[in-house]
Amino acid sequence: MSHPKPRRVHDVEALKALTHPLRLALLRHLLVNGPRTASECAAAVRSSASNCSWHLRQLARFDFVERTEGGDGRERPWRATAVGFDTGAFDEDPAVRTAQEALLALGLAEDHRQMRAFLDRQEEFSREWLLASAHQVYGLRVAPAELTRLMEQVDDLLRPYLAPLRPDAPEDAAVVRVGVQAFPLVEG
């Protein structure tokens, strides 16, 4: 079964729209949790509903999110328009590359924040979840073509488990964060 791939984002203005911390948090929240109202998003990202609504409209300008049917008539839910977003290889255009780097830095900071939150609150998780959690780092010796192929295989392995694509998850399933980084090591 083929699963949808992430949307490739390479337009500098769209990339800049994502480099706002609240917008990135909102988009990540919708990607993981599915359609949510601005009020529901506000509780999750620690902001006000009106602020979230404004930033969701900014994301909609670049087709990252859209309104869905449902809600109470007063407030309709928003949903992500793709199952993920990918900036691709670093662009040769300096403006695009700068936006890609800013988005990557923001994403890494959020990943660190989420890992720190897990470490700070690990006593809230069952022993089973603590044993299943992992933080592993590997030093691989690969050529660029091998790394490309390896990352495609990792993506193919993980994609069926993406939260918005998995309606058949076991009852004890929870959303977990899996991040994969692959880049040439810089010594020193």
C-alpha positions in Angstrom: 0.0 0.0 0.0 1.4 3.4 -1.0 1.2 6.1 1.6 1.1 9.9 0.8 4.5 11.6 0.8 5.1 15.0 2.5 4.6 18.1 0.5 7.9 19.6 -0.8 8.2 23.3 0.2 10.7 25.4 -1.7 9.0 28.8 -2.2 10.9 31.3 0.0 7.7 33.1 1.1 6.1 29.8 2.2 9.2 28.8 4.0 9.3 32.2 5.8 5.7 31.7 6.8 6.7 28.5 8.6 9.6 30.1 10.4 7.4 31.6 13.1 7.5 29.4 16.2 3.7 29.5 16.8 2.9 28.7 13.2 5.3 25.7 13.2 3.8 24.5 16.5 0.2 24.9 15.1 1.1 23.0 12.0 2.9 20.2 13.9 -0.1 20.0 16.2 -2.6 19.6 13.3 -0.3 17.1 11.6 -0.2 14.8 14.6 -3.7 15.3 16.0 -5.9 15.9 13.0 -8.5 18.6 12.6 -8.8 21.0 15.5 -10.4 24.4 16.2 -8.4 27.4 16.9 -9.5 27.1 20.6 -8.4 23.5 20.8 -5.0 24.5 19.2 -4.6 27.3 21.6 -4.7 25.0 24.6 -2.1 22.7 23.0 0.3 25.4 22.0 -0.2 27.7 25.0 -1.6 30.7 23.1 -4.9 32.5 22.8 -7.6 31.3 20.4 -7.6 34.7 18.5 -3.8 34.6 18.1 -4.0 31.0 16.8 -6.8 31.8 14.5 -4.7 34.7 13.0 -1.7 32.4 12.5 -3.8 29.6 11.1 -5.1 32.0 8.5 -1.5 32.9 7.6 -0.7 29.2 7.2 -3.8 28.9 5.0 -2.5 31.7 2.7 0.3 29.2 1.7 -1.9 26.2 1.6 -0.4 24.5 4.7 -3.8 24.3 6.4 -7.5 24.6 5.5 -10.9 24.8 7.1 -12.9 21.6 7.4 -16.5 20.8 7.9 -17.8 20.4 11.4 -17.5 22.4 14.5 -20.3 24.2 16.3 -21.1 26.7 13.5 -19.2 29.4 15.4 -15.8 27.8 15.0 -14.9 25.3 12.3 -11.9 23.1 12.6 -8.6 23.5 10.7 -6.6 20.6 9.2 -3.2 20.2 7.6 -3.4 19.9 3.8 -0.6 17.3 3.6 0.7 14.5 5.9 4.0 16.3 6.3 6.2 19.0 4.8 9.7 18.7 3.5 12.1 21.5 2.5 14.3 19.2 0.3 18.0 19.7 -0.3 19.5 23.1 0.6 18.8 25.4 -2.3 21.4 27.3 -4.3 19.3 30.5 -4.0 20.7 32.3 -0.8 17.3 33.6 0.2 15.7 30.1 0.0 18.7 28.5 1.8 18.4 31.1 4.6 14.7 30.3 5.0 15.5 26.6 5.0 18.2 27.0 7.6 15.9 29.2 9.8 13.1 26.6 9.6 15.5 23.7 10.4 16.9 25.6 13.4 13.4 26.3 14.7 12.5 22.6 14.2 15.6 21.5 16.1 14.8 23.8 19.0 11.3 22.4 19.2 12.6 18.8 19.1 15.0 19.7 21.9 12.1 21.3 23.9 10.0 18.2 23.4 12.8 15.8 24.5 13.5 18.0 27.5 9.7 17.9 28.4 9.8 14.1 28.2 12.9 13.9 30.4 11.4 16.3 33.0 8.1 14.4 33.1 9.2 10.8 32.6 7.8 9.7 35.9 4.3 10.2 34.4 4.9 7.4 31.9 4.5 3.7 32.5 7.6 1.5 32.7 6.5 0.0 29.4 6.7 3.4 27.7 10.0 4.2 29.3 11.5 0.9 28.0 10.1 1.5 24.5 11.5 5.0 24.3 14.9 5.4 22.7 17.6 8.0 21.9 20.2 6.4 19.6 23.0 8.0 17.6 24.9 6.1 14.9 28.0 7.0 13.1 27.6 5.6 9.6 30.2 5.5 6.8 28.1 5.9 3.6 28.3 7.5 0.2 25.7 10.2 -0.7 23.7 7.7 -2.9 23.7 5.2 0.0 22.5 7.8 2.5 19.7 8.8 0.1 18.6 5.2 -0.3 18.8 4.6 3.4 16.7 7.6 4.3 14.1 6.6 1.7 14.0 3.1 3.4 13.5 4.7 6.8 10.7 6.9 5.5 9.0 3.9 3.9 9.3 2.0 7.2 7.8 4.8 9.3 5.2 6.3 7.0 2.5 3.6 7.7 2.6 4.6 11.4 2.0 8.4 10.8 -0.7 9.5 13.2 -3.0 10.9 10.6 -2.7 7.8 8.4 -3.3 5.1 11.0 -6.9 4.5 11.8 -6.2 0.9 13.0 -3.8 1.8 15.8 -3.9 -0.5 18.9 -5.9 0.7 21.8 -2.8 1.4 23.9 -1.1 3.4 21.1 0.0 7.0 21.7 1.6 9.6 19.6 5.4 9.4 19.8 8.0 11.6 18.3 10.5 10.0 16.0 13.1 12.3 14.5 15.8 11.2 12.1 18.7 13.4 11.2 21.4 12.5 8.7 24.2 14.8 7.7 28.0 14.7 7.1 29.8 14.9 10.4 31.8 18.0 11.0 34.8 17.3 13.2 36.0 19.7 15.8 
